[in-house]
Amino acid sequence: MSYELNDKIKNLIPYEPISGTFEVRLDANECPFGYEGELMEMAEKALKTVAFNRYPDPCCTDLRKAFADFYGINSKNVTVGNGSDELIFLIETAFLKKGDKMLVTSPDFSMYEFYASVCEVGSVKYLKNPRLDIDIDELIATVNENDIALVIFSNPCNPTGQGVSKNDCEKLLKSVNALVVLDEAYMDFWDESESFLGDVDSYDNLIVFRTASKALGSAALRLGFAVANETVSRAIAAVKSPYNVNSLSQAIGCELYKNKEFLKNRLKTIVENTKLLYNNLLRVSENVSDFSPYPTKTNFVFIKTSAAKELWSFLKDNSIAVRLMGDFLRITAGTKAEVEKVITCIEKYYNKG
Ligand code: PMP
């Protein structure tokens, strides 16, 4: 008897973020601030309410309400996932049929394409222009010419930091016979008026994703949210595994979203730190011709340089982790002190030479 892994999985490598310990972690677009003081007290109090012997609420009733109240939407439009990662996988597997094709843009969040390959869905790639943004008419044409069933992209985009305007997204939604998934993982950093969170009842082909992992500073909880009209939401709730969000995360998540003022203030600090990071990188670029930071609508900055690998390595040797992607680096805005450290180290790299 013998068993062989199939072709689609036999060469896959389990996901492993950068290994080792670093003084400064700017590689995963996380929030630099942990749960301290009042927030930690809130989490401890929430944990005490958990019925550890019981299964979690499969509908995440209280959490959906807290999330919906925070963003001023209706909880009937919300389904919760074990991080938006789970939701991406779920939507691609359940909303696509055998033989369907989906469209991804490039560069974009790599998991969209990865999950497509695992569930054997064909994917068509739309290549972004050199400014790394999307020409919406070109994208619409690609969707329609290729008979695409699902379009997914992050807005604003990880890793480029660029955003597609609400007008352009609206044009896309109205011009294609495809389900459009707008992954707004980083929208908190940009501008809520560009978001489609409040518009899902106007579209039968729209799903919006949000996450607690970025601006809300709670990546450890694994909370992702799919927002869609009631018909689509019911379908998502029906295909998800029943107890996908554990009771601890539900309890803490519920309390977290009640701290609106605190979270908005912290968000303001992260946006300021991102500006500081971008402005300093721009200053570096004035003296280095092969070093171009892109403006950003997120909590990180994407930089093009043919020295990416060497610079990444230099930063790593100085205990600073950033993300390397070919000829690009992606640096998350940390605390002010972390931003200053990474800038000093980049300057050291260019001055050593
Ligand atoms: N979408 C985008 C665009 C992301 O960058 C990430 C995380 N890097 C995710 C989704 C996954 O987020 P979560 O932690 O909610 O699974």
Residues whose N, C-alpha, C, O or C-beta is under 5 A from the ligand:
A	BS01	PMP	A28 G83 S84 D85 F109 S154 N158 D183 A185 T211 S213 L223 G224
